[in-house]
Every structure is written in C-alpha cells, then in structure tokens.
Amino acid sequence: MNSGRVRVLRPEELGAGEREHWRELRAKSAAPRNPFMEPEFTDVVGRVRPRARVAVVYDGREAAGFLPYERGPLGQGRAIGLGVSDCQGAVLRQDLVPHPRELLRACSLSSLAFDNLEAEQHLFVPYAVEEHTTFVIDVGDGYEAYERSLRERSPKFLKTTLAKERRLGRQVGDVRFVFDERDPAALRTLMEWKSAQYRRTGRRDRFAQEWISRLVARLAETRAPECTGTLSVLYAGSRPVAAHFGLRSGTVLACWFPAYDTEFGKYSPGLVLHLRMAEAAAAEGIGLLDMGRGPAEYKDSLKTGELPVYEGAATRPGAGAALHWLGREPARRAHGFVRERPRLASLAARTLRGAARLRRS
C-alpha cells in the first residue's frame, strides 16, 4: 500500500536494501543499540502477529525511516510487540522529521500506543503521559570495574551473594554458567519457572499466551549481529538452578525473562546468575545490560544507573482516538495512582498473591 512518501508493508516484504538502511540508521543513533529496535525483532513478531506492519518513509527513492507497529480494530495501533517489547519507537534519519499525525494517517491509524518508548524518540515523546525508569548495568569498563563499584556501593550485598554462590557449589554441586545455552529443554524449563512465578505472584502468565511462547521460541533461534536470542543458565552440578532469556546486540544485552528454581531460593541463584551474565557480557564486548522498567529489589542492588522510557499514545482527531482513551486511560490512571502510594501498592501486591494462592488451592 502506498500513501505519498510512506509505504506500508508486512515485515517479510521488506527488501534487503531497506533492512540494511534500517540497520545503518540504528548504528547512527545516539541511543543504546537495543536489539528490540532491530529489523530482526520486527520480523519475528510478524511471524506470530499477523497485524504487524512496517511503515517505510522515503526521501526520494531512499528509505529514510521505519515505523514498526501492529494495527488493531478501528485503526488503533500499538508499538510492535507491545506488552513484551522493552524498547519501542521509530527508526528515522536524523534530519527526517515527519509530522506524527500525517504518519499515522498514512498508516491508517487513529492512535499509536507505546509503553517503553525510547528516550531519543523526539517524534513521539511529546505524546507521553508517563515517564518510567529502566535500570541498567554498565560494564563498559569491564566486569572487574563493575564489581569494584558494587563493593564500594553495596559491599554487604556483593559479599553475601558471592558467599551464597560458594555455598551452592559445596552443598548442591559445582557451579557452572553457560552464557549462550542452545539446549531447547533449558528454555522450556525457564518458561515453566516463569509461568509458576507469574501465578505465584498473582500476575498474568505471559507464557499462557500462545503468541508470546511462539515469539520466544523463534527468537531463541535468531542469530543476527545486532539481534541474537540468548539463553543463559546457571547450573549446580547437572541441575539448572536459574536461567534468563533475552536479546543481545553487539553492545546491549536486553534482560527479559529471568527465573529460578524456588527449591534453591536460599542461595539467591537469580542474583548469582545476573552477576555471571554481567561478567560474560563484558567479556563479549557488550557494555550495557538493560534490566527493563519496573522497580525490583534485585535491580536496585545490581544497577549502576537509570534511563527514562515513556508511556502514552500518539493520536489524531476522530472516534478511534476517543476509543483508545476509553480503552486504556482509566486503567492506566488507576495503576499510576496505586504505584505512587507505596502502602497501597504493597496492599495490592499482597492481595494478588493471596488470590493466586486461592486459585491454586
């Protein structure tokens, strides 16, 4: 479909030249090269989400910008992979500034929702209604420098975690870490642990949604220089005790699905796993681990810094924009109200955990 200087395609319809332009534009961006922003991620989403599209913005005959998205009923759009993607936005040549509403019109969209919009997305940041924090580990100066910073900032945390790792080795079996595990059984084990964690904490089980399970399975087979599915596993003896699946580029490891075997919880295997991931990433030349948005005690312990991401929706006047507001805004405001009141948030978390226990009984 053509609309002036914008052409809308299915991800698989992108040509080799267009994909190369996409990668070149990302390489020139000042933002960290997050693998969620690469064409390979959009390709895989397109295989499991039939409404996935890419708007290609042309300057003359040259592809100068790309907007991956999914189109819902009545033209309500959403960032590609919204709900699981941890970095979202358009990939544009720096001097290309299309009008957001004209771009939405060319895509036949009334709105475009995002919940992890990249900070450099000047086209859509003005439409954000909330700013969130994503937590990062900087290992650009090497793992030893990172460990020194942990010792200075959180000496008790590091000492305790390393002691637990040694105790795990003595009491269960020799500790072994595999940064890029290819065994499909290990991925299935991780997904089972993660599903159990979702149910245990009263959260929606992402892996109960078929498209997410298929997406992760396909990404586990993806091997591209700037988007490689990476399964990391911590073993004690022959048993996996913690695992993580995420995506990595040449410079960023996007942390995505971490989980551990609760039988070994007293050894804090998830924390040990993250330390070993940081060590392995640094050895691979990866300078940044992005642990994603959302507060968590383990993130506070491990982080070296924070980056902003944004939530909201670009809209153009019409019934579709009103439907988007009615469908999302009341729930978003309710969630924000709870988040901003720690005691209420704690009560809500306890209620969810109690409801989960009742469902299991």
C-alpha positions as a printed NumPy array, in Angstrom:
array([[  0.   ,   0.   ,   0.   ],
       [  1.363,   3.434,  -0.92 ],
       [  0.479,   6.782,   0.613],
       [  2.615,   9.632,  -0.691],
       [  6.105,   9.242,   0.76 ],
       [  5.082,   6.382,   3.06 ],
       [  4.76 ,   2.735,   2.059],
       [  3.191,   0.226,   4.446],
       [  4.474,  -3.345,   4.252],
       [  4.319,  -6.581,   6.158],
       [  7.692,  -7.193,   7.837],
       [  8.538, -10.075,   5.488],
       [  8.007,  -7.776,   2.473],
       [ 10.953,  -5.534,   3.39 ],
       [ 13.747,  -5.819,   0.853],
       [ 17.395,  -6.449,   1.677],
       [ 18.264,  -2.833,   0.874],
       [ 15.572,  -1.496,   3.168],
       [ 16.719,  -3.738,   6.01 ],
       [ 20.276,  -2.532,   5.527],
       [ 19.12 ,   1.11 ,   5.637],
       [ 17.282,   0.307,   8.888],
       [ 20.467,  -1.091,  10.447],
       [ 22.53 ,   1.87 ,   9.232],
       [ 20.081,   4.328,  10.799],
       [ 20.223,   2.474,  14.128],
       [ 24.015,   2.482,  14.018],
       [ 23.943,   6.29 ,  13.702],
       [ 21.509,   6.789,  16.596],
       [ 22.768,   8.271,  19.851],
       [ 20.614,   5.791,  21.796],
       [ 21.986,   2.444,  23.039],
       [ 21.59 ,  -0.162,  20.284],
       [ 18.782,  -2.1  ,  21.914],
       [ 18.003,  -5.319,  19.969],
       [ 14.247,  -4.72 ,  20.262],
       [ 14.726,  -1.879,  17.761],
       [ 16.305,  -4.071,  15.084],
       [ 14.503,  -5.394,  11.962],
       [ 15.001,  -8.999,  13.122],
       [ 12.775,  -8.468,  16.16 ],
       [ 10.039,  -6.976,  13.965],
       [ 10.44 ,  -9.891,  11.524],
       [  9.827, -12.462,  14.246],
       [  6.861, -10.548,  15.684],
       [  5.427, -10.511,  12.166],
       [  5.505, -14.305,  12.056],
       [  3.338, -14.639,  15.172],
       [  1.274, -11.435,  14.932],
       [ -0.499, -11.184,  11.54 ],
       [ -1.364,  -7.495,  12.034],
       [  2.307,  -6.469,  12.248],
       [  3.284,  -3.798,   9.741],
       [  6.227,  -1.516,   8.91 ],
       [  5.738,   1.991,   7.551],
       [  8.699,   2.856,   5.323],
       [  9.243,   6.619,   4.957],
       [ 11.011,   7.598,   1.745],
       [ 13.074,  10.628,   0.857],
       [ 13.041,  10.446,  -2.915],
       [ 13.802,   6.801,  -3.684],
       [ 15.755,   6.182,  -0.493],
       [ 14.237,   4.58 ,   2.578],
       [ 14.894,   7.165,   5.298],
       [ 12.72 ,   5.943,   8.158],
       [ 10.863,   2.932,   9.544],
       [  7.952,   2.649,  11.964],
       [  7.129,  -0.921,  13.051],
       [  3.689,  -1.323,  14.609],
       [  0.601,  -3.511,  14.915],
       [ -2.784,  -2.384,  13.672],
       [ -5.862,  -3.264,  15.722],
       [ -9.591,  -2.783,  15.206],
       [-10.758,   0.65 ,  14.01 ],
       [ -7.181,   1.658,  13.307],
       [ -5.964,   1.546,  16.888],
       [ -2.229,   0.967,  16.621],
       [  0.343,  -0.239,  19.086],
       [  4.123,  -0.416,  19.139],
       [  5.439,  -3.646,  17.682],
       [  5.279,  -6.384,  20.309],
       [  3.662,  -4.058,  22.862],
       [  3.293,  -5.869,  26.144],
       [  6.626,  -7.662,  25.813],
       [  8.942,  -5.336,  23.864],
       [ 11.141,  -3.299,  26.202],
       [ 12.237,  -0.628,  23.705],
       [  9.948,   0.995,  21.134],
       [  9.77 ,   3.742,  18.555],
       [ 10.566,   4.768,  15.009],
       [ 13.929,   4.421,  13.279],
       [ 14.491,   7.677,  11.399],
       [ 17.277,   9.532,   9.644],
       [ 18.27 ,  12.338,  11.985],
       [ 17.196,  15.139,   9.637],
       [ 13.871,  13.47 ,   8.828],
       [ 11.009,  14.85 ,  10.929],
       [  7.631,  13.658,   9.614],
       [  4.524,  15.041,  11.265],
       [  3.261,  12.352,  13.664],
       [ -0.386,  12.744,  12.683],
       [  0.428,  12.626,   8.969],
       [  2.44 ,   9.475,   9.586],
       [ -0.493,   7.916,  11.477],
       [ -2.834,   8.878,   8.643],
       [ -0.551,   7.231,   6.083],
       [ -0.653,   4.07 ,   8.226],
       [ -4.464,   4.266,   8.538],
       [ -4.029,   4.575,  12.321],
       [ -6.158,   6.623,  14.687],
       [ -3.676,   6.119,  17.543],
       [ -0.332,   4.533,  18.304],
       [  0.166,   3.296,  21.87 ],
       [  3.573,   2.719,  23.471],
       [  4.721,   1.715,  26.953],
       [  8.517,   1.558,  26.601],
       [  9.242,   4.421,  24.228],
       [ 12.952,   5.091,  23.799],
       [ 14.12 ,   8.421,  25.227],
       [ 15.54 ,   9.6  ,  21.875],
       [ 12.133,   9.34 ,  20.173],
       [ 11.538,  13.075,  19.76 ],
       [  8.705,  12.395,  17.297],
       [  6.535,  10.674,  19.934],
       [  7.87 ,  11.769,  23.357],
       [  5.572,  14.855,  23.311],
       [  2.632,  12.409,  23.405],
       [  3.896,  10.632,  26.535],
       [  1.75 ,  10.78 ,  29.641],
       [  4.14 ,   8.971,  31.983],
       [  7.894,   8.656,  32.381],
       [  9.265,   5.413,  33.795],
       [ 12.725,   4.246,  34.787],
       [ 14.627,   1.397,  33.197],
       [ 17.558,   0.068,  35.253],
       [ 20.925,  -0.6  ,  33.646],
       [ 24.254,  -2.201,  34.456],
       [ 27.228,  -0.507,  32.785],
       [ 30.12 ,  -2.903,  32.203],
       [ 31.775,  -0.788,  29.534],
       [ 34.968,  -0.612,  31.594],
       [ 34.973,  -4.366,  32.211],
       [ 33.467,  -6.644,  34.829],
       [ 36.231,  -6.017,  37.364],
       [ 35.419,  -2.294,  37.353],
       [ 31.732,  -3.1  ,  37.834],
       [ 32.495,  -5.423,  40.738],
       [ 34.655,  -2.718,  42.336],
       [ 31.765,  -0.278,  42.08 ],
       [ 29.474,  -2.837,  43.749],
       [ 31.983,  -3.286,  46.579],
       [ 32.069,   0.458,  47.148],
       [ 28.304,   0.966,  46.904],
       [ 26.899,  -2.291,  48.301],
       [ 29.722,  -4.252,  49.982],
       [ 27.351,  -6.406,  52.044],
       [ 25.234,  -7.318,  49.008],
       [ 28.205,  -8.462,  46.915],
       [ 29.883, -10.328,  49.783],
       [ 26.661, -12.145,  50.688],
       [ 25.842, -13.078,  47.085],
       [ 29.316, -14.474,  46.384],
       [ 29.196, -16.427,  49.657],
       [ 25.869, -17.963,  48.617],
       [ 27.367, -18.927,  45.264],
       [ 30.202, -20.771,  47.032],
       [ 27.75 , -22.464,  49.385],
       [ 25.63 , -23.564,  46.417],
       [ 28.715, -25.21 ,  44.947],
       [ 29.55 , -27.003,  48.186],
       [ 26.059, -28.194,  49.067],
       [ 24.473, -28.905,  45.673],
       [ 27.222, -29.319,  43.085],
       [ 29.9  , -27.435,  41.188],
       [ 28.529, -24.127,  39.904],
       [ 28.725, -23.736,  36.139],
       [ 27.468, -20.861,  33.988],
       [ 26.618, -21.015,  30.277],
       [ 26.093, -17.616,  28.666],
       [ 24.59 , -18.886,  25.392],
       [ 22.893, -22.22 ,  26.068],
       [ 21.394, -23.89 ,  22.974],
       [ 19.538, -26.758,  24.682],
       [ 15.77 , -26.374,  23.962],
       [ 14.991, -28.275,  27.18 ],
       [ 16.636, -25.497,  29.197],
       [ 14.388, -22.912,  27.532],
       [ 11.294, -24.989,  28.33 ],
       [ 12.425, -25.228,  31.957],
       [ 12.85 , -21.457,  32.15 ],
       [  9.366, -20.887,  30.723],
       [  7.882, -23.295,  33.285],
       [  9.661, -21.475,  36.122],
       [  8.498, -18.103,  34.812],
       [  4.887, -19.246,  34.454],
       [  4.982, -20.543,  38.032],
       [  6.4  , -17.195,  39.187],
       [  3.612, -15.277,  37.426],
       [  0.977, -17.47 ,  39.061],
       [  2.704, -17.328,  42.457],
       [  2.706, -13.532,  42.44 ],
       [ -0.815, -13.169,  41.029],
       [  0.356, -11.715,  37.727],
       [ -0.889, -12.572,  34.249],
       [  1.058, -15.522,  32.864],
       [  2.623, -14.245,  29.676],
       [  3.546, -17.735,  28.532],
       [ -0.101, -18.769,  28.693],
       [ -0.479, -16.58 ,  25.586],
       [  0.469, -18.702,  22.604],
       [  1.901, -15.849,  20.566],
       [  4.395, -14.952,  23.305],
       [  5.565, -18.559,  23.685],
       [  5.983, -18.809,  19.902],
       [  7.759, -15.451,  19.783],
       [ 10.324, -16.505,  22.403],
       [ 10.874, -19.898,  20.743],
       [ 11.561, -18.249,  17.376],
       [ 13.803, -15.567,  18.878],
       [ 15.812, -18.302,  20.592],
       [ 16.773, -19.434,  17.079],
       [ 17.546, -15.909,  15.823],
       [ 21.214, -15.235,  15.17 ],
       [ 21.974, -11.784,  13.795],
       [ 24.851,  -9.439,  14.671],
       [ 22.509,  -6.925,  16.354],
       [ 19.7  ,  -9.229,  17.497],
       [ 20.582, -12.64 ,  18.906],
       [ 18.364, -14.67 ,  21.207],
       [ 20.448, -15.556,  24.263],
       [ 19.578, -18.152,  26.888],
       [ 21.865, -18.023,  29.935],
       [ 21.782, -20.822,  32.502],
       [ 23.337, -21.264,  35.95 ],
       [ 23.923, -24.929,  36.829],
       [ 24.754, -26.549,  40.157],
       [ 26.142, -29.954,  39.328],
       [ 23.955, -31.179,  36.472],
       [ 20.859, -29.236,  37.574],
       [ 19.795, -25.855,  36.188],
       [ 19.003, -23.58 ,  39.142],
       [ 18.463, -20.221,  37.405],
       [ 18.08 , -19.052,  33.833],
       [ 17.427, -15.983,  31.73 ],
       [ 16.313, -15.435,  28.152],
       [ 16.9  , -12.121,  26.447],
       [ 18.195, -10.479,  23.287],
       [ 21.619,  -9.065,  22.645],
       [ 23.156,  -6.723,  20.108],
       [ 26.857,  -6.04 ,  19.777],
       [ 26.698,  -3.562,  22.667],
       [ 23.475,  -4.173,  24.649],
       [ 22.07 ,  -7.211,  26.454],
       [ 18.332,  -6.67 ,  26.909],
       [ 17.353,  -8.604,  30.025],
       [ 13.88 , -10.034,  29.508],
       [ 12.766, -13.271,  31.213],
       [ 14.771, -14.243,  34.337],
       [ 13.61 , -17.017,  36.698],
       [ 14.995, -19.604,  39.098],
       [ 14.116, -22.9  ,  40.746],
       [ 12.488, -21.958,  44.063],
       [ 13.916, -25.143,  45.627],
       [ 17.27 , -23.335,  45.654],
       [ 15.958, -19.921,  46.643],
       [ 18.086, -19.719,  49.787],
       [ 21.191, -19.494,  47.573],
       [ 19.848, -16.461,  45.634],
       [ 20.613, -18.134,  42.283],
       [ 18.935, -15.324,  40.351],
       [ 21.386, -12.763,  41.732],
       [ 24.342, -15.057,  41.049],
       [ 23.033, -15.532,  37.508],
       [ 22.929, -11.777,  36.894],
       [ 26.491, -11.311,  38.12 ],
       [ 27.7  , -14.054,  35.79 ],
       [ 25.691, -12.561,  32.917],
       [ 27.362,  -9.202,  33.521],
       [ 30.776, -10.89 ,  33.562],
       [ 30.107, -12.817,  30.342],
       [ 28.598,  -9.798,  28.583],
       [ 31.66 ,  -7.684,  29.404],
       [ 33.91 , -10.434,  28.036],
       [ 31.878, -10.354,  24.783],
       [ 32.38 ,  -6.585,  24.462],
       [ 28.815,  -5.781,  25.494],
       [ 28.846,  -2.58 ,  27.525],
       [ 25.284,  -2.343,  28.844],
       [ 22.748,  -4.696,  30.425],
       [ 19.23 ,  -3.235,  30.302],
       [ 17.11 ,  -4.805,  33.076],
       [ 13.915,  -3.088,  31.94 ],
       [ 11.389,  -0.861,  33.659],
       [  9.612,  -1.621,  36.888],
       [ 11.072,  -1.432,  40.398],
       [ 12.575,  -4.556,  41.946],
       [ 14.935,  -5.057,  44.847],
       [ 17.404,  -7.063,  42.77 ],
       [ 17.578,  -4.264,  40.191],
       [ 18.358,  -1.703,  42.877],
       [ 21.17 ,  -3.937,  44.13 ],
       [ 22.711,  -4.579,  40.698],
       [ 22.176,  -1.325,  38.802],
       [ 24.795,   1.286,  38.002],
       [ 22.337,   3.776,  36.527],
       [ 18.894,   4.502,  35.136],
       [ 17.42 ,   5.574,  31.791],
       [ 13.985,   7.046,  31.079],
       [ 11.325,   5.34 ,  28.965],
       [  7.865,   6.68 ,  28.202],
       [  4.26 ,   5.526,  28.113],
       [  1.407,   7.103,  26.201],
       [ -0.115,   7.271,  22.736],
       [  0.119,   9.497,  19.688],
       [ -3.373,  10.184,  18.346],
       [ -5.141,  12.076,  15.599],
       [ -8.64 ,  13.528,  15.96 ],
       [-11.517,  11.123,  15.475],
       [-13.567,   8.356,  17.015],
       [-10.6  ,   5.983,  17.098],
       [ -8.635,   8.28 ,  19.409],
       [-11.636,   8.51 ,  21.75 ],
       [-11.931,   4.716,  21.793],
       [ -8.226,   4.446,  22.629],
       [ -8.677,   6.839,  25.562],
       [-11.701,   4.95 ,  26.883],
       [ -9.968,   1.597,  26.493],
       [ -6.646,   2.417,  28.144],
       [ -6.574,   5.671,  30.051],
       [ -8.812,   4.836,  33.064],
       [ -6.846,   1.642,  33.799],
       [ -3.5  ,   3.414,  33.289],
       [ -4.5  ,   6.18 ,  35.711],
       [ -5.664,   3.641,  38.284],
       [ -2.334,   1.796,  38.048],
       [ -0.458,   5.078,  38.37 ],
       [ -2.496,   6.059,  41.435],
       [ -1.541,   2.779,  43.148],
       [  2.149,   2.959,  42.131],
       [  2.531,   6.429,  43.6  ],
       [  1.278,   5.26 ,  47.028],
       [  3.698,   2.633,  48.411],
       [  1.379,   1.386,  51.161],
       [ -1.482,   0.926,  48.703],
       [  0.87 ,  -0.768,  46.22 ],
       [  2.051,  -3.159,  48.947],
       [ -1.542,  -3.985,  49.853],
       [ -2.408,  -4.601,  46.199],
       [  0.596,  -6.928,  45.809],
       [ -0.418,  -8.911,  48.905],
       [ -3.975,  -9.166,  47.595],
       [ -2.769, -10.501,  44.241],
       [ -0.55 , -13.081,  45.946],
       [ -3.453, -14.163,  48.152],
       [ -5.745, -14.512,  45.145],
       [ -3.111, -16.625,  43.41 ],
       [ -2.887, -18.939,  46.435],
       [ -6.668, -19.331,  46.477],
       [ -6.704, -20.281,  42.782],
       [ -4.08 , -22.956,  43.417],
       [ -5.89 , -24.416,  46.464]])
